[in-house]
């Protein structure tokens, strides 16, 4: 018998690994259960496809990455050491084909010299064609597990919490700290990433044991403290905010109540970090073989999980911890063949084990993907042991990640322990226990064959790669990281950082702290994307507001279109109609008869007070104060740099009361803009500006018969174009504005949103009586394009000035509006800028979004912002932006859309295709 | 995530606020074009304290000017602006 094993008994949990049915015990990690089943080979390495096993017993595991779960619950790159077995667990190995034991990609390992550090970057040199080949090759060969394509069926929740003291890590130090704080009357939150309290006591029973840990936990809870297991403090942010990721279920497991994980935002008065330390491997040739394990991990498997990771054992160490493991092995009846201690005698000599001082393994040998022997050179002679387990310990790295994330945090260098310890911190945080101190270690000699001595197992980086990066001129630790990929992926350098820094410092001839350190960024361990999205994961996070008249529209089963936060009817097809057919019928009805539509979503602001006109003349680039009571006009607004960013209408309702409308999509931006001017720029003005966007619902009635319809509805002469009157419809007070977006005689009726339905019903009855119909946004788009009216986000795209849009004659001559000084720069009214033009097809149909070119191969001189058809006569027309467009009327261009594979020959014309004089909406 | 002490609402989480701009980027209407563009586009980027304009978008909706250290994020002064703060 060789390799890992466990005496049977108590196995009751069924799980599978690569399709093979296996049994595990309650409390087993997947790693422990695999070892108990004699499985040492768990994965293939990232780059060279080398066989890899289980190296650690914690979240730092770099090798044993597996995919667990199926369908949308699939979780790739899960550390086998960080998932507890459950009934029905399905785990699969990664980065291998066709199977783990026979992996075609492993051939790559034979050509390791062809894949040195920075290989990926080196492929950038030479021809692009070669790079395309390499790219394909690298993407297929190198990699981790594949992300699932199905949606995650589970829920992820988020929760906020406050506490006086947050203790991270429920080991002996964390438990005592939490109890002390709780006894002092403080509100305590204690978090532990494992599923048990004080897991280290299951590994190394001291004066304290698991019973003691439970007693302490009971006391903490009795004092009102809270303890979260299976919860990781993943990030430390400003003002003592710590994010916790709490697992309700294991990776890939179906949650009992649908809730998979919970993200906590904890604002803590102070933070105590008792996160422990991580053991480091030693670097020597072939130190990555399955069967090479870290010292503490071996003790965990023996004592916590009852698994023997090997029968014939060699130990390599530079510190005393490995002797604890030697004893644990001896207690379990296992023969320790040799202890190779890098320290000179007398280190370890009194231990009773066969100790060799000044010794480091030379290499390992293996067969059938498992360790078979260890060689070492001692006093000039090479020794060889047949062994199936090599225990290594290279010292301990305190977990200073959260301390460093706390910011402004100096790390202090402990030369004896060769470790960074937490120093002073900007925030209220202290570290205790193994996170704050480390035992001294002996020398770590350089291995004979650095090219096979792995330091970053997850990224297949060897000491030789660090040497190569140095030889190629990479001096800074940050460059080294990016060039070699050292310290990336799921373990984020938890094991590899110190070895790499040591080698770099040696090359630089400086001490490790002077070589620098890369930043430990959150999260400490990988976090599922769905957890960050929380409840918003399901609908992309967008919230939807409902139109006041939503039910009225829904009853007609329209085609909906998203617009801002809302869905608005795009068209109301009758039986069998397509969107295009319905929109054209609706638009024709407006041109020839009458139509009505819901315009409730327009941004609306009520501006009142003695300084209302002065206020509006800062916001709007047109003059406002000359407007008579009861009149309105078109207006537009500029950014400070002089570009048009929105447009709308302004109406003088009374001496000191105005209504300003602007675009739906820009409503939030306009509300903020108005608020900024009111609060910050002009606090001295006597004015009130209220956002009434959803206070009023709006109905537009447009068409040659609109005036007849309105007369019938309000029982009096409707206002003439750009005038407004208060009126009554269906016994409800309304405001009627005569304004036309469609190019026809048209009215907008505004009603308190809660009373909109009866007004809509009255309007609809009257429109139908005059053989009209409802129209949606598609028809509105046809109508406004033909008329040459602008849309924010289309023609008004934030890059055109009033001059470019031919709006300059409307500018307020007195100036003083926002954007006036920016607009005064001569380049903003230069003739060669992109300008608004109309385009009509000579041949073909103008594609949406096409670019405008003069002939094939030329760079684009402009683009199409909106395309449509002449509603009555037919024919493809469009609006667009064209360089120097005003002076190119009559010229021919090509409108081409390579992405759609469509093009048309077009003629540049004025951007008005219908009723240029505006006769149709005047009486 | 910062904890920001709103003069009206007390300490609130950063997610409730919206950063708007730095105080030195404010352009008054009527400012000469050169000076205005300089304020907009060629501003200092000090590694130190700076006056920033924020808005409590959820809550009292006040506009705030706060002095914040760009490296340590420490907020040393905060005040609301608007008509109600005028003398």
Interface residues (C-beta under 8 A of the other chain):
Chain A: X160 X237 X238 X239 X241 X265 X267 X407 X408 X426 X618 X640 X641 X672 X675 X676 X678 X679 X680 X681 X683 X684 X815 X816 X817 X818 X820 X821 X822 X824 X825
Chain B: X1 X2 X3 X13 X14 X18 X20 X26 X27 X28 X29 X30 X31 X32 X33 X36 X37 X40 X53 X55 X61 X62 X63 X72 X73 X81 X82 X83 X85 X86
